[in-house]
Amino acid sequence: MKYVLENSQVSSLIYKFIDDEFYEDNLDWDYDVNYDTDILEKNIINFFGDKYNNNDQDDWYFQYVKKEYYTNLETNEDNRVVKEWSPKAPLLEFLNEEFTSKMNSMFANYWKPSFEKWFSKKYPTFPVKTFIYHT
């Protein structure tokens, strides 16, 4: 038997998969910490799973960076970073390559628009201009 799925059905299926993967008790967020100063960086927010272990970045799924983070950088060394990334902010950078790889192997690039829709719906207080995926 052969099944034919329309694009909207595929998108809904992927959206549900993402929603099941990041259910409410499995995903949390916290502000980043500047380890040089030991001060919370409230312009960077890390999203991590329930197995999060003492700032182990391998447990982070994605990182949200507000535009203010780039505008607060003051050194000349950071000037290139500010020029490149500030116009793209706020941004969400997908850090977990294992999850990204899994999603790419299952859904190719079709999962990305569904993830973007899912994130925007689940976290409306974190508007995103640019999504960044590492593969």
Secondary structure, 3 states (H helix, E strand, C coil): CCCCCCHHHHHHHHHHHHHHHCCHHHEEEEEEEECCCCEEEEEEEEEEECCCCCCCHHHEEEEEECHHHHHCCCCHHHHHHHHHHHHHCCEEEECCHHHHHHHHHHHHHHHHHHHHHHHHHHCCCCCCCEEEECC
